[in-house]
Every structure is written in C-alpha cells, then in structure tokens.
C-alpha cells in the first residue's frame, strides 16, 4: 500500500494508507481537475471510455501501462 501524507490543520501531517490503484486514481483526477477538464474530455483525449476513466480515478481497477501512458500524454505529464 502507498502511504500518502495529507495536509491538515495542524503541523503534523496525517498518513493514510491507500492502494496503488487508489493513489494513481487520485493523482489522475487531481491532474484532470487542475487542467479544468471533464472526465469525458480526458477519456476522449486518452482514447478510453468514460467508464474506464471513472474506474481508474476511483481506484477500482488496475490500469495497464499503455492506458497510463495515454492518460499521462493527455494530461501533459
């Protein structure tokens, strides 16, 4: 499981255990939102279905390396 530190109101960071799939999904969603893209727009750019993108962003599936590469390209990272 991946440890993630989340900012809190105190000086001490809080650790949350997440699966790799959840961590990747949260990162994809954050990057998409930073670019002000809808899920449908990102899915189209990455040539995947909106349903697949939703499952990735919610950490429900393990995306293939090819899919992760397509998402990275669409997100300019």
Secondary structure, DSSP 8 states (H G I E B T S, - for coil): -EEEEE--SSSS-EEEEE-HHHHHHHHHHHHHHHTT--HHHHHHHHTS-HHHHHHHHTT-S---HHHHHHHHHHTT-
